Amino acid sequence: MTENIEHTKDSKNTVAAAVRADDAERFLAVTRGVLAAGVMCLCELVSAPLVNSLAGGAFTLLPWASVACLLAVAFVLILGFAFLWLAESLSRNFSGRATPVCYGLVGMIAYGIWGGLVFPAIINSILRPAGLTEISGMGNWMITLNCLIIGMVSYSLAYIFAPSMAKKRGGVIAIGVVVVAAALLGAFFLWQFYARLY
């Protein structure tokens, strides 16, 4: 009888431990996404003067940086988690030191393609009705290169810092709130642009 009770307790403890491990793994994945979005927003803020110069100085920096954050957060929500999962799957074939490189390459390719297609389209949809010169040619390549670098840096740092950050849930939530607030501000500015032009 005692053996059955102990066996039942052991089974419950095993199930509880498995549930906790699953929860920790899911939160680690969420943390990677939040960190990737946060690093992307910081990088977009830093590179806002470059993109603005490519657009002929058509934007003021805060509105454009906010719109860029919106596009970065949209990437993470729409495609980013899928590519983080892909990076996780691919990195199982590599040693520990090569894992951040794998994440960086996946992020570089994914965000580079996204940025190279989406950013010029959004910028030109504002410049065109305003009668300003659209971005094309070398400008598109510069934006794509910028996004390639941002994708590589954000995914690599997300992999490196996620395990330690996942232990600080309050910090992850705070970063998530700031990132969402920046994206909402970007949505407001983008709506303002379109409301005035169309």
Solvent accessible surface area in square Angstrom, and as a share of the most:
residue,aa,sasa,rsa
1,M,177,0.79
2,T,90,0.53
3,E,136,0.61
4,N,99,0.51
5,I,83,0.42
6,E,95,0.43
7,H,128,0.57
8,T,67,0.39
9,K,119,0.50
10,D,84,0.44
11,S,48,0.31
12,K,135,0.57
13,N,97,0.50
14,T,91,0.53
15,V,95,0.54
16,A,40,0.31
17,A,46,0.36
18,A,55,0.42
19,V,77,0.44
20,R,153,0.56
21,A,62,0.48
22,D,74,0.39
23,D,60,0.31
24,A,58,0.45
25,E,98,0.44
26,R,146,0.53
27,F,31,0.13
28,L,29,0.14
29,A,47,0.36
30,V,68,0.39
31,T,0,0.00
32,R,22,0.08
33,G,1,0.01
34,V,25,0.14
35,L,19,0.09
36,A,1,0.00
37,A,4,0.03
38,G,12,0.11
39,V,25,0.14
40,M,0,0.00
41,C,12,0.07
42,L,116,0.58
43,C,31,0.18
44,E,1,0.00
45,L,99,0.49
46,V,121,0.69
47,S,14,0.09
48,A,1,0.01
49,P,67,0.42
50,L,66,0.33
51,V,1,0.01
52,N,21,0.11
53,S,74,0.47
54,L,51,0.26
55,A,5,0.04
56,G,70,0.67
57,G,48,0.46
58,A,43,0.33
59,F,13,0.05
60,T,98,0.57
61,L,85,0.42
62,L,109,0.54
63,P,21,0.13
64,W,0,0.00
65,A,2,0.02
66,S,5,0.03
67,V,0,0.00
68,A,0,0.00
69,C,10,0.06
70,L,38,0.19
71,L,12,0.06
72,A,0,0.00
73,V,12,0.07
74,A,25,0.20
75,F,0,0.00
76,V,6,0.03
77,L,125,0.62
78,I,114,0.58
79,L,67,0.33
80,G,1,0.01
81,F,73,0.31
82,A,61,0.48
83,F,58,0.24
84,L,10,0.05
85,W,169,0.59
86,L,64,0.32
87,A,0,0.00
88,E,43,0.19
89,S,32,0.21
90,L,74,0.37
91,S,9,0.06
92,R,176,0.64
93,N,124,0.64
94,F,109,0.45
95,S,79,0.51
96,G,59,0.57
97,R,224,0.82
98,A,32,0.24
99,T,11,0.06
100,P,28,0.18
101,V,91,0.52
102,C,12,0.07
103,Y,0,0.00
104,G,1,0.01
105,L,88,0.44
106,V,14,0.08
107,G,0,0.00
108,M,49,0.22
109,I,97,0.49
110,A,7,0.05
111,Y,0,0.00
112,G,1,0.01
113,I,104,0.53
114,W,37,0.13
115,G,0,0.00
116,G,19,0.18
117,L,127,0.63
118,V,36,0.21
119,F,1,0.01
120,P,9,0.06
121,A,59,0.46
122,I,35,0.18
123,I,0,0.00
124,N,17,0.09
125,S,24,0.15
126,I,11,0.05
127,L,0,0.00
128,R,135,0.49
129,P,52,0.33
130,A,48,0.37
131,G,68,0.66
132,L,88,0.44
133,T,121,0.70
134,E,66,0.30
135,I,9,0.04
136,S,79,0.51
137,G,45,0.43
138,M,141,0.63
139,G,11,0.11
140,N,48,0.25
141,W,176,0.62
142,M,65,0.29
143,I,1,0.00
144,T,26,0.15
145,L,92,0.46
146,N,18,0.09
147,C,1,0.00
148,L,52,0.26
149,I,87,0.44
150,I,5,0.03
151,G,0,0.00
152,M,77,0.35
153,V,50,0.28
154,S,0,0.00
155,Y,1,0.00
156,S,21,0.13
157,L,61,0.31
158,A,0,0.00
159,Y,53,0.20
160,I,87,0.44
161,F,106,0.44
162,A,0,0.00
163,P,62,0.39
164,S,58,0.37
165,M,40,0.18
166,A,18,0.14
167,K,170,0.72
168,K,126,0.53
169,R,123,0.45
170,G,54,0.52
171,G,28,0.27
172,V,4,0.02
173,I,107,0.55
174,A,53,0.41
175,I,53,0.27
176,G,17,0.16
177,V,94,0.54
178,V,100,0.58
179,V,12,0.07
180,V,78,0.45
181,A,54,0.42
182,A,27,0.21
183,A,8,0.06
184,L,118,0.59
185,L,74,0.37
186,G,0,0.00
187,A,41,0.32
188,F,99,0.41
189,F,39,0.16
190,L,24,0.12
191,W,157,0.55
192,Q,48,0.21
193,F,34,0.14
194,Y,62,0.24
195,A,56,0.43
196,R,189,0.69
197,L,54,0.27
198,Y,159,0.60
